[in-house]
């Protein structure tokens, strides 16, 4: 008989590619993870992982078991949801991870709605970048992620997750007031090809949006300054240090002295925001109202 918790460990190892990283995500020791993998191999009668200097990869038998693992764990999530519904679970805590702008734009308004419609549900919010929250859901560190599309993100057809689209927002160009394009109604990105750029660090989903938009305009941006804090990005632009692309919602209420904001001419860079839960958990009586409130707030 295969133990479900060992399947969860197998998936974490497949996701993180090292025993040490999987152990950290699961709050276990590397020794405990290795022991559980060995026990799973004994249960199945197959070698499931191969270790090398680069980390751990699944064997063909491990890949077969992983495909079933995603289905099994999703079904267990559905079972928990149905049992909670049977118990009329209308009170409890849901943990949610979101990037800062998402917290202000949809998470906080959703909490206000839940206080009226489902007062028994308590939501604990954690600030996490858009590329960090999805692994937190998969590792069961949080129940819900408010995340953004990025290169390498699990797709909409990923069997481990259920996604709920929330909103899409454009990026606007932020220029110093003395910039040659500051008086334009709309700014073609190609006109900024030779400017120094200010933007998020590589790995931040917004970095991917900026670089991809510039590549589509025919150039590679030279990032002279990097910060994941858009207030710092705007402050640097105001000081004449360079130009930037910033999500429109991040500019709300920001001190723009020294800088101007202009829409992008042509193909508009856009970030797409969605909520995600482990597949099967979307019907849980505590999680479903949270997803509903996030959708209502996004509208």
HELIX and SHEET records of a PDB file:
HELIX    1   1 UNK A    4  UNK A   16  1                                  13    
HELIX    2   2 UNK A   19  UNK A   26  1                                   8    
HELIX    3   3 UNK A   30  UNK A   44  1                                  15    
HELIX    4   4 UNK A   60  UNK A   86  1                                  27    
HELIX    5   5 UNK A  100  UNK A  102  1                                   3    
HELIX    6   6 UNK A  103  UNK A  107  3                                   5    
HELIX    7   7 UNK A  108  UNK A  117  1                                  10    
HELIX    8   8 UNK A  133  UNK A  138  1                                   6    
HELIX    9   9 UNK A  189  UNK A  192  5                                   4    
HELIX   10  10 UNK A  205  UNK A  216  1                                  12    
HELIX   11  11 UNK A  230  UNK A  238  1                                   9    
HELIX   12  12 UNK A  248  UNK A  251  5                                   4    
HELIX   13  13 UNK A  281  UNK A  283  5                                   3    
HELIX   14  14 UNK A  287  UNK A  298  1                                  12    
SHEET    1   A 2 UNK A  49  UNK A  52  0                                        
SHEET    2   A 2 UNK A  55  UNK A  58 -1                                        
SHEET    1   B 6 UNK A 121  UNK A 127  0                                        
SHEET    2   B 6 UNK A  92  UNK A  98  1                                        
SHEET    3   B 6 UNK A 144  UNK A 148  1                                        
SHEET    4   B 6 UNK A 270  UNK A 278 -1                                        
SHEET    5   B 6 UNK A 161  UNK A 176 -1                                        
SHEET    6   B 6 UNK A 244  UNK A 247 -1                                        
SHEET    1   C 7 UNK A 121  UNK A 127  0                                        
SHEET    2   C 7 UNK A  92  UNK A  98  1                                        
SHEET    3   C 7 UNK A 144  UNK A 148  1                                        
SHEET    4   C 7 UNK A 270  UNK A 278 -1                                        
SHEET    5   C 7 UNK A 161  UNK A 176 -1                                        
SHEET    6   C 7 UNK A 259  UNK A 265 -1                                        
SHEET    7   C 7 UNK A 186  UNK A 188  1                                        
SHEET    1   D 2 UNK A 196  UNK A 199  0                                        
SHEET    2   D 2 UNK A 222  UNK A 226  1                                        
END                                                                             
